[in-house]
Amino acid sequence: MRINSFKVALAALLLSTSSAAYSVTQVDIELQLLLDISGSIDSSEYDLQLLGYQAAFESDNVQNAIINGSEGQIAVQLIMWSGPNQQSVMIDWTLVDSAASADTFAADIAAIARPFSGWTAIGEAIEYAYPLFEDNGFEGFDQIMDISGDGTNNSGVAPGIASDNAIADGVDTINGIVITTNQNVVDQYLDEVVNGETPFLLAPGNFDDFQTSIENKIVAEISGTSPTGAVTVPEPGTLGLFAIPAAFMCFRKRTIKEKKS
């Protein structure tokens, strides 16, 4: 009996020492939001994009999804990006664990001033962002990167290379949301950006539908489900036969790439 008591005491001591040393907070997901603020997004669209994210975190759907998760909390970081050397952390890793903290995060989004505007370097944004999961003070069941945009890559490293690098480094999933019905943009995000375990792409046709898409996307990521309206991506070669409706659609990748173990 004394031996068992000693083992219990030793285990408790080791656990306490480990927790103190690493000071890591367990969360349901580590969510990284990458917002495109390149030159193709004018000031009005920039404001609408921020309003979409702000309203999503203020919504009952997102707040309930966070609170009702297995851990009841998530970690979120917000990054803005444009050209090859234009990436900035606007809100660093933040614990969201209640309606009040979600409202505070929403208010922080509303207060962001646009830092720059330039080319569209999707790959460079991914390369900048994925190392920031390391030693962020949180441990989630999934590391999820979200990338929003309205154009194709026109500068810097290719998105496909950067996306594969992120997954190889340990990011679980890269999801996308494109604010356009342009088939070239949709195709590039499907082929080169979204990646990892059960990724998806949302394509709201305009900024008016953007808030609903963001809300549905975050809820799905927290709960580990597909967003409302998810459809299977056709096999390569047949994708061009499908038109993109004005309302948002969600495209789900059929092929799941392995992450580094």
Secondary structure as GFF3:
##gff-version 3
##sequence-region A 1 261
A	DSSP	alpha_helix	2	22	.	.	.	ID=ss1
A	DSSP	beta_strand	25	36	.	.	.	ID=ss2
A	DSSP	alpha_helix	43	58	.	.	.	ID=ss3
A	DSSP	alpha_helix	60	67	.	.	.	ID=ss4
A	DSSP	beta_strand	74	81	.	.	.	ID=ss5
A	DSSP	beta_strand	87	96	.	.	.	ID=ss6
A	DSSP	alpha_helix	99	110	.	.	.	ID=ss7
A	DSSP	alpha_helix	122	129	.	.	.	ID=ss8
A	DSSP	three_ten_helix	130	133	.	.	.	ID=ss9
A	DSSP	beta_strand	138	149	.	.	.	ID=ss10
A	DSSP	alpha_helix	159	168	.	.	.	ID=ss11
A	DSSP	beta_strand	173	178	.	.	.	ID=ss12
A	DSSP	alpha_helix	183	188	.	.	.	ID=ss13
A	DSSP	pi_helix	189	193	.	.	.	ID=ss14
A	DSSP	beta_strand	195	196	.	.	.	ID=ss15
A	DSSP	beta_strand	200	202	.	.	.	ID=ss16
A	DSSP	alpha_helix	210	223	.	.	.	ID=ss17
A	DSSP	beta_strand	230	232	.	.	.	ID=ss18
A	DSSP	three_ten_helix	239	241	.	.	.	ID=ss19
A	DSSP	beta_strand	250	252	.	.	.	ID=ss20
###
